[in-house]
């Protein structure tokens, strides 16, 4: 079972140090660099992060409206995402609403084999029909991974999230956020998600994340039964 965890440090050197400590304990972990938390972003820093870490890396520059720390100018944001792609990050996370606004020529600059198109709703889980249509709209662009995360406020929301995971065959990460959404984080990879996000000893990057050590133990026990 694959687990990803986010680095939300403001300093790139501390981000590298903490990521290495996490990797030392969990060699197969996927590391997501939440670049929107960094005090500054430049090519040398991002290149250093890529070179120092041997794990699979996700680069994310999240919008404040979808849980990000800082707002970036639209053109500057795209420039940074494409730079991370050029520097060799394995996956580049771009919000679906941002990607849709790009001209076709600019969309084509993204390597689809590395592209995560994501959507986050921190208030609710919409109607099942709505989230299924959203999934289809993102799928139209053939990203490497479709990522959807919704605030879960009831058992009905949990069922909607799990139903969407089960009913789709593409590479995806579909998450229910919040305390009531923890079960979706645990079940995601079991039901068909590429990976799930977990909290680490330094950071919790989204509501309802379960700690890595807990998920790791659970998945190891499950693997013994498979």
Steps between C-alpha positions, in 0.01 A plus 500: 500500500645836401510793741584863423581771750538876463789726593365840604819672608580867434875440453626269225794365703278405793255352250779279362619397848152403618419319176821296534410408859158379385654303212746337739208350693279432198715436187198450271324822601390747233607854592287800403673838513237760582690787338225748589635487858855599402612855579660516157511283191797494266653253259807425711289406805262279305790333320670431833182345641467274197864391510511430874191276508482160336132433565216567258429874520183702448528876446201706612442876498152503651252787456368659825145422389597131504700499822819675385715730713576777250351651187717515189448695180338272242783514245766470771327195644499322163865593448593344836301182434672455163838565662434222752411271211825591325702436817376143518224489759307179432153651526379860461173587674299773330148604602245403236346849496846649429581249226166565330585869467819431309515529125534167321858583404588552866317187611714303255816607683401277790616141478172309543689203644599723793186708540266480798184703442343572836188648656438571870181603678562577868135568577302203372465187291262597216230274360634174355390604152701821539822333608465232232464773233800682646700179473396460136592861421850452643541164325443676165856640525660156559714589802723237660289522816161651579492637855179596677465595867175595672405599853303209646223597742292182521499125437315578177800705384731208581285273283512748210878519513541122519247447222695732271823311573344162429312609187805643318795315346747781434803586710361722771524623857157570649485615860244596761641771727424556867452267796213315333708458186782302664351171385527612135870573550551151639286322241608703196794281386307184587206608283711615205677830569864537398597616849370682804635799693617462859621736770865473599686581820550860390187600308131439443413663168124432483219430750449139600838363393607182680863470608741305280596248768138401557422457130828317443419244770146448370611452139777259600245285681269511200783399266559191713145391422522555125 
